[in-house]
Structure formats: structure tokens, C-alpha cells
Amino acid sequence: MEKEKKDLSFILILLSTLIGIAVLFQWAIVNGLYVPVRNQAMWEKLLVKGIMFRFLYVILIAGLAFLFPYKKPDDESKKWFYTSLTLMTATILVVGFSELSNWYNLFVFPVIFVAYTLLIIKTMPYFFRRHVKSDESIFGLSNVESPFYFRFETANGPLTIHKPQQNIYIDGGP
């Protein structure tokens, strides 16, 4: 990863962790698992702006899932299944807590919270394809000889190991 991308990923990890903790505090306060004794005005603001925190969490986790490498999806037929499930859990997560059911608030909301986080990681590879732009983009693979390389004469012509420290060699070619 380039330095800028690493810096951005560290910032997104920090922000998503902080926003995730804020959402978990909302959950604890709504369910009565945590009762703030001091500075109640601050906690009230957290509850009033709850939808904004949950929306930010949804966006940050999606951005974070985009930045990290992933493997190519095995089965393209599951694309719309994962997409619809991810959108459904994201919507439920942003809408938040129920005034009618304490069981939903206590048990279902945490499952939705974790499910969204896992589903977005599973769904992102279906939509973002990383295309090879040059030989350099594959682990620094190129036909440029490094200061430390090996050249072997073979029956089919010379075999050059351009970057032996990376265990990369190009078989064939001039």
C-alpha cells in the first residue's frame, strides 16, 4: 500500500472505532445497561444525534472495507443476495432502536451491528475490481534489473532473476 493509503486507512480505523464505541454506548444507555451519573447533557446529545453516529459508522466501515485488499469473489451469482442483505442491515442499523420492543434493542440490534460489519466486507469485492495498471503494480514485478540479480544461460536463452530477494523470476521471454 502507498503511504497515503496507509495513512488514510489508519485514520478510518480510528474514526470507525470511535464512532462504533459511540454507537455501543447508545445501545448501553437505551437498554439501561449504563446510566450516566455525571455530565448527562453530553450523553443526551449522544442519544439525540444517534442516527448521525450510526450513519457515519455505516459509511466509515464501507470506506474501510474498500481500502483493504480482498480476494476475488468465488461465485458471482451471490452478488445481489449479499448486496440486498447488506443494504437491509445498513438500513436497520441507521434506523436504530425500537420504542416498542426491548427485546429488539437488547438482542437483535447487536446482531445487526455485527452482521453489517461482516457483510460489508463480504459484499465490497463484488463491486470494486482492481485492474492491473502496469507490471510494477504486482508486488514491484518488472523486467528492470535490480542492483542484485542473477542471469543464467539456458538452452532456450538467458534466464534472469530480476529480484531474487523477493523470490520472483520471469520464466521465458528475451
N, C-alpha and C positions, 0 to 999 in steps of 0.2 A: 504494500500500500504506500502511496505517496505520503509525504509528511503532512500536507494539508488535509488529506482524507483521514489520517490518523488523528490529527488534532480535532477535526470535526466529529469523529466517532467518539472520542473521549468526552467532548462537550455534550453530545447527545446521550451518552451513557449517564453522565452526571445529572443532566436535566430530567431524563426519564426516570431515574432512580428517585430524585427529589419529588417529582410530580406523582410517581407511584406511591411514595410514602404518604403524600398528602391525601391521595385517594383512599389509602388504607386507614388513615386517621379519620376521614369522613365516615368510612364504614364502621369503625370502632365507636365513634360518637353516636351515629344513628342507632346502633344496636345497644347502646348503653354499656358497652364494654370499657369505655373510657369516659370519665366525667371530668371535664376541665374545672379545676378549682380556681386557678389564677388566670388572669388575662382572658376572661370569657369573650370579650369583644373580638379578639383575634380569631378565636375558634368559631365564633358566629360568622365572621367574614368567610372563613374557610367553607362553612356549610352553605352560605348564600351563593358563593361563586363555585359551587361544586361541579356544575355542568361544564364550566370552563376548564377546570382542572382535569376532568375526565376526557374532554375533547382534546386537550393538549396531550394527554397520555396516549390517546389513540394515534394522533399524528406523529408524536415522537417515536413510538415503538415502530410504526411503519417506516419512518425515515431511518431508524437504526437497523431494521431488518434489511433495508436496501443497501446499506453501506458495507455489510459484512459478506464475505464470499459464501456461496452456496453451491450445491451440486445441481446439475440439470435434472428437472423432474422426469421421473421414470414413465409416468402414464399421463398423457395429455388429456385423456377423457375425464380425469378428475378435476380439471381446471375449474369448471363452473360450479362443481359441488363445493370445493374449498372456498371459492370466491363468495358464493352465496352464504356459506356458513360464517365466513369472516365478516362480511357486511352485517349479517344478523347479530353476531356477538358484539361488533363495534357499536351498532345502534343501541342495543340493550345496555351496553356499558355506559354510553353517553347519557342515555335517559336516566339511568341511575337507580335510585332506591324507590321502593313502593310504600305508599302511605297505608295500603290495605293489608299487606302481609308481612309480618315479622319473620316468618319462615323464609320467605324470598330474600329479605335483606340479610338474614343471618347465614343461610346456606347456599342459595343459588347465586347471589351476586359474586362471592369469591370464586366460584367455579367459572362464571362468565369472565371474570377478570383474568384468571389464569388461562382459560381456553382461548381468549382473544390473543393473548401474548404468544401462545404456541401456534395458533392458526395463521397469524400474520407471517410468521417465519416460514411456515409451510406453503403459503399462498404466493409470496413475493416472487419466487423463481419462475412462476408461470408467466409473469408479465414483464420482467426485466431480463433481457438477453444480453449477455456480454459478448460482443463480437471482437475477434482478434483484429487489431488495427495494424499491427506490424509484428515481425518476428521478435522484436525487443519486448513486446508485452507479455510474452510467455516466459516468465522466470529469467528474463535477460538473455534468452536464447538468440544468438545471431551467428553469422559466419565471420564476424570480426575476430581476429586472433587476439587473445589476451596476452599480456606480457609473459605468462607462464602457460604454454600449450605443448601438446605432443603432435608430431607428424610421423606417421608410419607409412612406409612404402608397401603396398599390397599388389597382388596380381591385377586388380581392377583399377589401380591408380592409388594416389596417396589418400590415406585416411587421417583426417585432422581431428584431434580432440581439442576444441577451442577453449573450453572451460573445465579442466579436469577436476578442479576443486568442487564443482557442482555435480560431478558425475554425468555430464551431458556430452554426448558426441553425436555428430551427424553422419549417418551411415549412407554412403553413396554420394553421388554428385562430384563435381570437379574439385 
